[in-house]
């Protein structure tokens, strides 16, 4: 009975414990969600960089971005499925633009990095959900 009496007399109530847990959850869950979204951005940048490498390898062999079987084309999911990656190629002049937009539920809420772009000149770009340039944050420069 001593343990039971000590717990009962300690002054802690179940409501206090629930309140403390609620405060911790209110702080921890949004922080964790933001961290996961930031970490998942590498799914987009990695997919786009690998696609650009394949397109440049094709261009170095044929002086065009389209006729190679190993070069990606069209729209495909990123390796982890968080983004839809679209490759648009033009023949004359020979250029491409790769665009990644979030499709998974976790990344759809990433308003800071709503669209990623990478073009044949090597220019990286990104905009937030209000179409404001946010390249440095989204591509990991800051």
Number of C-alpha atoms within 10 A of each C-alpha: 5 7 8 8 9 10 11 11 10 8 9 10 11 8 9 11 10 11 11 11 11 12 10 11 12 11 10 11 11 11 11 11 15 15 11 14 19 18 11 19 21 16 18 27 23 13 21 25 15 13 21 23 15 18 25 18 17 20 18 11 11 12 12 20 25 20 13 16 9 12 18 19 18 10 14 15 18 21 13 12 15 23 26 18 26 21 21 13 20 12 10 7 8 13 17 21 19 23 22 27 20 26 16 13 9 14 21 15 16 20 15 20 28 21 23 25 23 21 18 17 9 12 9 19 18 23 20 18 15 10 13 12 16 18 20 13 15 24 19 12 7 7
